[in-house]
Amino acid sequence: MICCSARRPKRQLFVKRDHVTGANFLSATDGEPFNPSPNAVLILTLRMGFGHLRIAHAVASWLDGREAYVYDLLGTDTPESESLKRYEWIYSKFSKVASASGGPIEWAFDKFLTSGDASAQNKLRDVALRLKPLTDGIPLDITVVATHAVAGHIAVEAGFRKVINLVVDNYAQHFNAVPGAINAVQAGALGAAYAKLGYQTVLAGHWADRRSAEGIHTDTARRMKRIHSKAVRRLVIAIGGAGAQATFVIELLAALQPGMAAKTWHVVLNCGDAKETQTRIQAAAATLKGVEVQVLDTWEPISQIWTKDHEEQSCALTLICVNDRTQAIAATDVLIPRSDMACFKPGELAFIPAPKLLIRRVGAHEAASAVRAAELGDATAELRTKEDFEKTIHLVETTDLLSQMNRAVVANEDHYMGCKRICHLLQQNNGAVKNGN
């Protein structure tokens, strides 16, 4: 008898271990054949910029010792992934234009990103139905952890029986929730907001990787020691994968020029993996008077930055310009714990355990994350202009602000354990979680 509901594999997936992160990535081309056990965890993601893929890496870091695989749905050469790539291109294009132009264009982009009502969710589910073939051949009894709502919907529509959707944003809207999955949120207030929308959620905490979360006390003690010794301030700046903030970050480099020229600041700017963005920033950096610039494009020297706390770099500005997306993400994750401060938009990195300068958002949905991070006390409010940034840098240089932020990091230790809690949930129940709204 032939079972009509049985799914035949339409493509073979393979497993490749990434030498930078140590995670096992699924590939459509080469590696070892993908044959997961029922106890395996599939981390399903979509590399819209860097955020969702970074959270997938964070989850994988806590599953060390358990069979776990990261599957980027844009990483396959299929008609379905090509349609997702067009979606990513549109998002990246409009985010760049909105960020650079401001005014009515930014307003329209903000309106779009905060209009994820029930109708938008239904349309997203319709899209997920058409993208189900991306998961063909994967056993339906393994646990799926989704770090993008599209990935969560695909998993549910494909028939996976155990799906956890990590709600990556702090702005409650139907668009980011996945009916049929366990929806895990970062804050109690967010869970309450989703309850009003009709969802039962699990409170986990913020999506921090294992290295940064477990190193809170050691890293903070080192930062406080550097403050007391008046060491050169180490600042890591990260541009998102879409490169939308390139214009604004170039303005910030000009604001930091006096400190870099005086050798009181050492700035490491991760330019992402987009060649166009890298070229623009290198050209702008070359015009900074009195600032020695270093450009790194291979992993080995990048991984050695700030490894010795008592030794400072000879240059004042280091630009990281790699071609590999995983390396671009990992560079920021590696350098933040070694830095004195970090600087980026209020996306997923707003909740990494380190003092943070939160700069102009890309989309109004990120405003809630800036508010949440500022309330925790380890980050600034959203710095939307160059003047806001300059004033805050002055406060860092002349007041106790940086020490206050470090104390807040330690006080908020429990909030950074979201990925750890999700992974412990999987361990305790052996993946036997029950889906719900």
Secondary structure as GFF3:
##gff-version 3
##sequence-region A 1 437
A	DSSP	beta_strand	14	17	.	.	.	ID=ss1
A	DSSP	beta_strand	24	27	.	.	.	ID=ss2
A	DSSP	beta_strand	32	33	.	.	.	ID=ss3
A	DSSP	beta_strand	41	45	.	.	.	ID=ss4
A	DSSP	alpha_helix	51	62	.	.	.	ID=ss5
A	DSSP	beta_strand	68	72	.	.	.	ID=ss6
A	DSSP	alpha_helix	79	101	.	.	.	ID=ss7
A	DSSP	alpha_helix	103	113	.	.	.	ID=ss8
A	DSSP	alpha_helix	118	131	.	.	.	ID=ss9
A	DSSP	three_ten_helix	132	135	.	.	.	ID=ss10
A	DSSP	beta_strand	143	146	.	.	.	ID=ss11
A	DSSP	alpha_helix	149	158	.	.	.	ID=ss12
A	DSSP	beta_strand	162	166	.	.	.	ID=ss13
A	DSSP	three_ten_helix	174	176	.	.	.	ID=ss14
A	DSSP	beta_strand	182	185	.	.	.	ID=ss15
A	DSSP	alpha_helix	188	196	.	.	.	ID=ss16
A	DSSP	beta_strand	201	203	.	.	.	ID=ss17
A	DSSP	alpha_helix	210	214	.	.	.	ID=ss18
A	DSSP	alpha_helix	216	228	.	.	.	ID=ss19
A	DSSP	beta_strand	233	238	.	.	.	ID=ss20
A	DSSP	alpha_helix	246	261	.	.	.	ID=ss21
A	DSSP	beta_strand	265	270	.	.	.	ID=ss22
A	DSSP	alpha_helix	275	285	.	.	.	ID=ss23
A	DSSP	beta_strand	293	296	.	.	.	ID=ss24
A	DSSP	alpha_helix	299	303	.	.	.	ID=ss25
A	DSSP	beta_strand	317	320	.	.	.	ID=ss26
A	DSSP	alpha_helix	325	335	.	.	.	ID=ss27
A	DSSP	three_ten_helix	336	338	.	.	.	ID=ss28
A	DSSP	beta_strand	341	344	.	.	.	ID=ss29
A	DSSP	three_ten_helix	348	351	.	.	.	ID=ss30
A	DSSP	beta_strand	356	358	.	.	.	ID=ss31
A	DSSP	three_ten_helix	364	366	.	.	.	ID=ss32
A	DSSP	alpha_helix	367	376	.	.	.	ID=ss33
A	DSSP	alpha_helix	386	398	.	.	.	ID=ss34
A	DSSP	alpha_helix	401	411	.	.	.	ID=ss35
A	DSSP	three_ten_helix	413	416	.	.	.	ID=ss36
A	DSSP	alpha_helix	418	429	.	.	.	ID=ss37
###
